[in-house]
Each structure stands twice: as structure tokens, then as C-alpha cells.
Amino acid sequence: MSCIMVDIESDGPIPVDYSMNLGSFYKGLVRDTFKNFKYLRKTRHIHNPVDDAMGNAEAMLEINREFGLKMKIE
């Protein structure tokens, strides 16, 4: 069984070196370090934690659909 966990806002002790977020995950899937996932969001990115989480969840659902990932979403 595979499990994917996405932690959007934490970087660890050294930002960039320890960052694994939805953006990094998406760039790895599309194999393009310049590609951004934010066009997949339906909710606008306004730096409100609830709206940002909602938009990132929408993007993750779209990534799951587009790439046929084996994710159990409850």
C-alpha cells in the first residue's frame, strides 16, 4: 500500500533544503522544475490559511485525477 502525505507550509530547519511540499511533488510528477501547480486551484490564493488549504486540496485532487495516483481520499 502506498501513502502520500502532503505538508504544504512547513520547511524544516533550512527552507528549500528540507522542503517537500505540493509544489515540489508536482514538479517531480511533471519532471519540470519550472512548472507550477497553482493553476489547478479553484480557490484564489489570498494568503488566508483556510482558503489556501482549500485551494491546495483542490489542486491535489486534480493532480490525483490527472495522473491516476493510487490515493485513498476520505
N, CA, C and O of each residue as an XYZ file, in Angstrom:
296
protein
N       0.844     -1.172      0.000
C       0.000      0.000      0.000
C       0.890      1.236      0.000
O       1.856      1.321      0.758
N       0.551      2.189     -0.859
C       1.290      3.445     -0.925
C       0.560      4.514     -0.137
O      -0.667      4.514     -0.039
N       1.339      5.422      0.421
C       0.758      6.524      1.183
C       1.504      7.798      0.809
O       2.734      7.835      0.834
N       0.759      8.839      0.464
C       1.362     10.134      0.154
C       0.845     11.135      1.163
O      -0.365     11.282      1.335
N       1.748     11.821      1.825
C       1.373     12.867      2.769
C       1.896     14.184      2.235
O       3.054     14.278      1.827
N       1.069     15.180      2.237
C       1.454     16.493      1.731
C       1.391     17.488      2.867
O       0.333     17.702      3.459
N       2.535     18.103      3.175
C       2.615     19.149      4.191
C       2.960     20.430      3.453
O       4.101     20.623      3.035
N       1.997     21.288      3.296
C       2.141     22.432      2.408
C       3.010     23.557      2.959
O       3.765     24.168      2.203
N       2.925     23.843      4.247
C       3.525     25.070      4.773
C       4.754     24.897      5.666
O       5.196     25.884      6.254
N       5.322     23.717      5.799
C       6.486     23.610      6.682
C       7.727     23.239      5.883
O       7.664     22.432      4.955
N       8.848     23.832      6.251
C      10.092     23.617      5.526
C      11.187     22.929      6.335
O      12.138     22.413      5.747
N      11.088     22.904      7.626
C      12.155     22.321      8.418
C      13.197     23.351      8.797
O      12.970     24.552      8.648
N      14.345     22.890      9.289
C      15.346     23.819      9.808
C      15.986     24.722      8.758
O      16.402     25.835      9.077
N      16.071     24.264      7.521
C      16.659     25.077      6.457
C      15.675     25.091      5.290
O      15.589     24.107      4.555
N      14.924     26.195      5.100
C      13.997     26.245      3.979
C      14.710     25.934      2.667
O      15.892     26.244      2.520
N      14.046     25.359      1.764
C      14.499     24.891      0.458
C      15.205     23.538      0.575
O      14.825     22.597     -0.122
N      16.217     23.412      1.434
C      16.918     22.136      1.560
C      16.008     21.036      2.085
O      16.141     19.885      1.670
N      15.086     21.360      2.988
C      14.227     20.357      3.613
C      12.777     20.448      3.128
O      11.902     19.769      3.666
N      12.526     21.259      2.143
C      11.158     21.485      1.696
C      10.658     20.327      0.842
O      11.300     19.958     -0.141
N       9.526     19.758      1.208
C       8.815     18.797      0.375
C       7.354     19.171      0.482
O       6.678     18.796      1.440
N       6.877     19.895     -0.477
C       5.503     20.359     -0.423
C       4.800     20.014     -1.726
O       5.364     19.332     -2.582
N       3.592     20.477     -1.872
C       2.812     20.158     -3.064
C       3.512     20.646     -4.325
O       3.480     19.970     -5.354
N       4.143     21.809     -4.255
C       4.867     22.321     -5.422
C       5.999     21.395     -5.836
O       6.155     21.097     -7.020
N       6.786     20.942     -4.879
C       7.890     20.021     -5.165
C       7.367     18.690     -5.691
O       7.932     18.113     -6.620
N       6.284     18.212     -5.088
C       5.663     16.957     -5.510
C       5.206     17.064     -6.964
O       5.464     16.170     -7.771
N       4.531     18.158     -7.287
C       4.026     18.360     -8.652
C       5.174     18.473     -9.652
O       5.120     17.874    -10.726
N       6.203     19.230     -9.311
C       7.355     19.385    -10.203
C       8.007     18.037    -10.490
O       8.463     17.780    -11.605
N       8.047     17.177     -9.470
C       8.586     15.833     -9.672
C       7.709     14.997    -10.584
O       8.216     14.253    -11.423
N       6.399     15.111    -10.428
C       5.481     14.342    -11.280
C       5.587     14.750    -12.743
O       5.615     13.900    -13.633
N       5.645     16.061    -12.986
C       5.691     16.538    -14.375
C       7.126     16.633    -14.899
O       7.349     16.915    -16.077
N       8.081     16.398    -14.020
C       9.509     16.436    -14.358
C       9.922     17.751    -14.998
O      10.606     17.797    -16.021
N       9.472     18.820    -14.346
C       9.786     20.171    -14.831
C       9.882     21.089    -13.613
O       8.869     21.369    -12.972
N      11.073     21.552    -13.292
C      11.267     22.374    -12.096
C      10.679     23.774    -12.227
O      10.621     24.510    -11.242
N      10.244     24.153    -13.424
C       9.663     25.473    -13.622
C       8.136     25.461    -13.647
O       7.512     26.522    -13.665
N       7.534     24.284    -13.650
C       6.070     24.155    -13.724
C       5.463     24.389    -12.348
O       6.005     23.934    -11.340
N       4.340     25.097    -12.305
C       3.686     25.431    -11.051
C       2.303     24.783    -11.019
O       1.603     24.757    -12.031
N       1.912     24.261     -9.862
C       0.631     23.577     -9.707
C      -0.535     24.533     -9.472
O      -1.689     24.113     -9.544
N      -0.268     25.788     -9.199
C      -1.319     26.697     -8.719
C      -2.438     26.935     -9.728
O      -3.528     27.353     -9.337
N      -2.203     26.681    -11.002
C      -3.287     26.824    -11.983
C      -4.374     25.770    -11.773
O      -5.475     25.908    -12.307
N      -4.080     24.719    -11.003
C      -5.056     23.661    -10.728
C      -6.021     24.039     -9.610
O      -7.036     23.370     -9.415
N      -5.715     25.100     -8.877
C      -6.576     25.545     -7.782
C      -7.839     26.193     -8.329
O      -7.810     26.846     -9.372
N      -8.939     26.009     -7.626
C     -10.172     26.710     -7.965
C     -10.348     27.916     -7.030
O     -10.860     28.957     -7.443
N      -9.925     27.770     -5.782
C      -9.999     28.843     -4.798
C      -8.777     29.745     -4.972
O      -7.650     29.259     -5.068
N      -9.002     31.034     -5.010
C      -7.925     32.009     -5.204
C      -6.939     31.981     -4.033
O      -7.341     31.794     -2.884
N      -5.662     32.166     -4.323
C      -4.612     32.191     -3.297
C      -4.517     33.597     -2.716
O      -3.958     34.496     -3.345
N      -5.068     33.790     -1.504
C      -5.098     35.126     -0.886
C      -4.360     35.164      0.450
O      -4.498     36.126      1.205
N      -3.588     34.142      0.742
C      -2.811     34.040      1.978
C      -3.686     33.923      3.218
O      -3.240     34.235      4.322
N      -4.913     33.481      3.050
C      -5.775     33.126      4.168
C      -5.580     31.631      4.374
O      -5.747     30.868      3.423
N      -5.228     31.174      5.597
C      -4.911     29.762      5.804
C      -6.008     28.798      5.348
O      -5.708     27.747      4.782
N      -7.263     29.144      5.586
C      -8.356     28.248      5.193
C      -8.493     28.204      3.673
O      -8.600     27.125      3.091
N      -8.490     29.366      3.032
C      -8.601     29.406      1.575
C      -7.393     28.758      0.901
O      -7.538     28.073     -0.111
N      -6.211     28.971      1.457
C      -5.014     28.361      0.887
C      -5.058     26.842      1.006
O      -4.703     26.132      0.066
N      -5.493     26.344      2.159
C      -5.610     24.891      2.342
C      -6.649     24.317      1.382
O      -6.443     23.252      0.800
N      -7.770     25.029      1.218
C      -8.816     24.582      0.297
C      -8.292     24.528     -1.132
O      -8.516     23.546     -1.840
N      -7.601     25.571     -1.554
C      -7.047     25.601     -2.906
C      -6.023     24.508     -3.133
O      -5.997     23.893     -4.200
N      -5.177     24.257     -2.141
C      -4.172     23.207     -2.272
C      -4.817     21.825     -2.312
O      -4.350     20.941     -3.031
N      -5.885     21.636     -1.544
C      -6.619     20.365     -1.583
C      -7.257     20.172     -2.960
O      -7.241     19.069     -3.505
N      -7.818     21.249     -3.521
C      -8.399     21.181     -4.866
C      -7.336     20.800     -5.890
O      -7.580     19.975     -6.771
N      -6.160     21.405     -5.769
C      -5.063     21.085     -6.686
C      -4.635     19.633     -6.524
O      -4.377     18.949     -7.514
N      -4.558     19.154     -5.279
C      -4.151     17.764     -5.046
C      -5.161     16.797     -5.641
O      -4.772     15.784     -6.222
N      -6.449     17.090     -5.509
C      -7.478     16.236     -6.114
C      -7.340     16.212     -7.640
O      -7.504     15.163     -8.263
N      -7.041     17.354     -8.234
C      -6.860     17.427     -9.681
C      -5.602     16.665    -10.117
O      -5.609     15.978    -11.139
N      -4.523     16.791     -9.333
C      -3.294     16.045     -9.627
C      -3.580     14.551     -9.543
O      -3.127     13.780    -10.390
N      -4.329     14.144     -8.526
C      -4.692     12.735     -8.366
C      -5.474     12.253     -9.592
O      -5.213     11.168    -10.112
N      -6.424     13.058    -10.044
C      -7.237     12.682    -11.207
C      -6.391     12.646    -12.487
O      -6.483     11.705    -13.276
N      -5.578     13.670    -12.677
C      -4.789     13.790    -13.901
C      -3.759     12.682    -14.057
O      -3.558     12.166    -15.156
N      -3.104     12.313    -12.952
C      -2.019     11.342    -13.024
C      -2.438      9.936    -12.613
O      -1.627      9.012    -12.656
N      -3.690      9.767    -12.218
C      -4.173      8.441    -11.839
C      -3.434      7.862    -10.650
O      -3.151      6.665    -10.604
N      -3.121      8.719     -9.685
C      -2.419      8.252     -8.488
C      -3.324      7.320     -7.684
O      -4.547      7.463     -7.704
N      -2.730      6.387     -6.993
C      -3.496      5.475     -6.165
C      -3.566      6.044     -4.760
O      -2.820      5.639     -3.868
N      -4.472      6.984     -4.581
C      -4.652      7.651     -3.289
C      -6.029      7.339     -2.772
O      -7.012      7.390     -3.511
N      -6.097      7.017     -1.504
C      -7.391      6.836     -0.865
C      -7.746      8.170     -0.224
O      -7.064      8.627      0.694
N      -8.804      8.784     -0.706
C      -9.214     10.084     -0.205
C     -10.525      9.897      0.539
O     -11.525      9.452     -0.025
N     -10.495     10.248      1.825
C     -11.674     10.069      2.662
C     -12.234     11.394      3.080
O     -13.236     11.443      3.794
